[in-house]
Amino acid sequence: MDKQLFKSLEGFLITKNNKSILAQAKSLTKPGSFLSEEQQKNYFLAVQQYLDSINGNVSNYDKDNIEITKYSEPAVSNDVFYKYVSKKTLNKYIKNGIFKFGNLVHYQKAQNNKIKDEKEGHTHLIIESEDKQLLQSFYTGYNYLIFCGSYMPPNDPRSKYLKDNFGTCVIKIANTKSFRREIQKHLNIKSSLYRRIEYDEMKILKYNANASFTDTDPQIINDKTFDLIMKIISPSILFRKPIYYSEEYELRFAFETQRDQKKPIILHNKGLLDYIEIMEK
């Protein structure tokens, strides 16, 4: 690893090749020992309640709704993209070709509670080998820039929540591929993703791996696990949120960069308006 930094009340920030994982908890079973699904849920519930308590947050999880999801690549979306904004945001920024692409820290620490999500980029992960289970809790995905909207059109009654919380003006993007390519070209980014958000109670993923874990490994996250998280798990984390956000029916662009992003990017590009239909109210 290039660097490891302890952050009080958060965990260990582990950095390699300018990309980071904030590690919070790690547990490894004995050889030939596997926790049952119920035990796995209880373990992560205890971890999450502890993490909440040290940050002064109230734990309120419905144990009956906690699920363990087998890892799979998030499905590519072909949805039309709708972004609900206020009249002020539309006139001051969108119509002038000014777009804001947030990083995960921006959403974790936002002062605007309507966009704030302290668990953005967080997951509980079970990596299962032939003879052991590695259970870890961490944040990652800091090397992505995000542009959020919804797949819910404004003529659908379910859009009321979006209008009430974000604004009654809507930007509609039907040609999402061209919109994405224009942003990638402007920001010199090679890779991006476009997916629907999946919602669940506690964001627990299980991944089966041909890997060996040693009891004596002193590292919280070793090189092999770090690379696995960055190449496979990290993109999936960007498209998972707690269930209490489900009324947003979120659809998201995620643009991969070569290093952690310390702050959001403000993009000035009137050319993007060629791909946008503005629906004002």
C-alpha positions, 0 to 999 in steps of 0.5 A: 500500500502507498499510505495508511492513515487512521481517522478518528471515529471513521477507520483506516484510510488505505491508499494505493495508486491515488485511490482509497478505501476507508476500512472500518471493520474486519473479521475472518472465520477459522478454516472450514468455518462458515457463518450462517446467513443469520449469523452474518446478518447479526454480525453486520447489524452489530457492526453497523449499530456500533458505527452509528453509535460512535458517530452519534447516529440513531440505529433503526434497522428492521432486522426482518428486511436485512438481506444479503445480496449476491454480488452481480454487475449492476444492469445497464440502464436504457432509461430516459434520465430526469433531473428535478431542479428548482427554478433558480437552479434551472435559470442560474446554472442549467440554462447557462451550461453549468453542471455540478458532478459530485464526489462521494464526500460531497454527498456524505457531508452535504449540508443540504439534507435533501441530497445528504447520504452519510452512507454513500459509498458504504458497504458490508462485504462478505468474500467467501473462499473455499474454506473461509469467510472474510467479512469487511465494512468499508467506504470506497468509490472516491475516484468517481464523479456522480450526476444524479437524477431519476427514471420517474417521469414528471407525469407519473404520480410517484414523481410528487416526492421528487417535485416536493423535495428537489423542484418542479422544473425538469431536465430530460435527457433521452440520448444518455449515451451522447450526453455521457460521451460529451462529458467524458470528452470534456473531462478527459475520462475514459470510463463511465457507468449508467445504472438504476440505484438498488435499495436495501436495508443495510447494503450487505454484498456477498462475493465468491472468490478464488482467494486464500486468506491467512490468519496472520495477515496484519493488514486491514485490507491487503493488496489482493483484497484492495484490487478486488474491491477497486476493480469489481466491488467498487462500481457496484457500491455506487449504485446501492443506497439505503431503502429510505431513499427508495422514493427517489427512483434514482438513476445515476451517471458515474464517471471513473477518474484516475484518482480520488476526487477531493471535491465536486467538479463544476463543468461549464459546457453549453454543448450539453444543452443539445442533449437536454429537453427543459420542462419548466413549471 
